[in-house]
Amino acid sequence: MNHVLKLAKQYALTIFAENQASSAMAKYTAMLRGLSIIHQQAHWTSKAENYYGDHLLLDRLYESVTKNVDSAAERTIGLYGAKALTLKEHMETAASFVKDIEEKSEKLTLIDRSLLAEETFLKFSKELYDSLKSADALTLGLDDLIMSISSDHEENVYLLRRRVSLE
């Protein structure tokens, strides 16, 4: 009997970890979508002295993030099923992320706003990675995905910081 209880507890823990991982990956994917919206909007509305360079930089970021969104969504659905990414929840979370960044960056330039969004996303990525790892919910492929996407966003931060340093 003790053996059965032990297995039941272990199974419940696995289900809990899987549900938590699914929810966290849904948020991660939605934040990526929000990030792509922020960069795309900045790309569309860039102006002033450095217009053309900013326009190209923001386009590069937007296109990169769009690929990341697709990869994260496909991996999330592959691991946790389509129920992990409902349209309503996904768009609510993406909109919440955009709104949060917008409120924090009211007086910032488009480039500074994109930089804030990238840094916020990278911070969440690190917390997500650490949480998944400690819950033993990090598959090798998911590890690779988060690492790869983080690498892309560290490059984005580098490019944006270089641009900010020109001002």
N, C-alpha and C positions, 0 to 999 in steps of 0.2 A: 504493500500500500504506500509506503514512504516513497518508493521509486516512482509511482504514478503521480503523486503530488509534486515531486521534484520536476518531472517532465512537464506537468501542467503549468507550473510556475515559469519554467524555462520558455515554454511556448508562448505564454502570455507576455513575457518580456520581449520576445522576438516580435510579436504582433505590435506591441507598444513602440518598439524601436522603429519598425517598418512604417507605422503610421506617422510617427514624428519625422522620420526621414522624408516621407512622401510630402508632408505638409511643408517642410523646410525647402525641399526642392521646388515645390510649386511657388513659394515666395521668391526663391532665387531666380526662377525663370521669369516671373512677373517683374521683378526688379530689372532684369536685363531688358525686358520689353519697354519699361519706363525709361531706362537709360537711352535706348534707341530713339524714343520719342523726343527726349531732351536734345540729343545731338542733331536729330533731323530738323527740329524746329529752329535750332540755332543756325544750322546750315541754310535753311530757307531765309532767315531774317538777318544774316550777317551783313554788316555795312561798315561804313567809316573808312579810315585810312588803310587798314590792312584787310579790306573786304575780300579780295580774291584769295589771298593766302588762308584766311580764316575759313572762307567758303570751302576750299579744297580740304583743309584739315578736318573740318567738321563732317564733310562728306565721307572721308576716310574712316573716321570714328563710327559714324552711323552704319556704314556698310559692314565694318568689322563686328559691331555689336549685333547686327541683324543675323549674321552667321552664328554667333554665340547663342542667341535666343533659340534658333532652330535646333542646334545641337543639344542644348540643355532640355528643351521640351521633348525632343525625341528620346533622350536618355531617361527622363523622368517617366514618360509614358511606357517605355520599355521595361523599366524596373517596377513601376507601381500601378500601371494600367491607366487607361484614359480617364478614369474617375479622379485621378490625381490632378488633372488640369482642366477644371471646368471653366468655361468661358467667362461666366459671371465673376467668379472669385479671382480669376487671372486678371481680368481688366480692372476690377476694384483695387487689387493690390498694386498693379502698375500705375493706376491713376493716383493712388495714395502716395506712392513713391515720388511721382512727378510733382504732386502738390507740396509734399514735404520739402523737396529740393527748391521748388519755386518760392516757398515762404522763407526759406533760409537764405535765399540769394536775390531778394528783391532789388537790392542796390548794386548787384554785381554785374560785370560784363557777361556776355554770352560765353566767352572762353572760361571765365572764372566759375560760372554756373556749371558748365560741363566738367570742369576740374573737380568741383565739390561733389557732383554726382558720381564721378568715377571713384573718388576717394571713399565715399560712403559705400559704394558697391563693393570695393575691395575689402573694406572693414567687415561688411556682412559676409563676404566670401570666406574670410579667415575664420570667423565665428562658426559659420556653417561647416566648414571642413573639420574644425576641432570638435564640434558637436557630433558629427557623423562618425568621426574616428573613435571618440570616447564611447559612443553607443554601439560600436562594432557594426555599424551600418554602412561602412564605406567599402564598396566593391573596388576592385582594381580599376575597372573602367570608369567608375564615378570619380575615383581619385585622379585619374588621368584627365578627365574632362574638367574638373574644377581647377586643377593645376594649370592646364592649358589655357583656359579662359582667364585665369588670374594673370598669367603671363601676358596675354593680349592686353589686359587692362592696366598692368604695370607699364607697358609700353605707351598706352594712351595717356597715362598720368605724366610720364616723361615728356611726351610731345606737348601736352598742354602746359606743363610747367616751363618748358623752354619758350613757348609762345608768350606766357605771362611775363617771363623775365625780359622780354623785348620792350615792354611798356615802361 
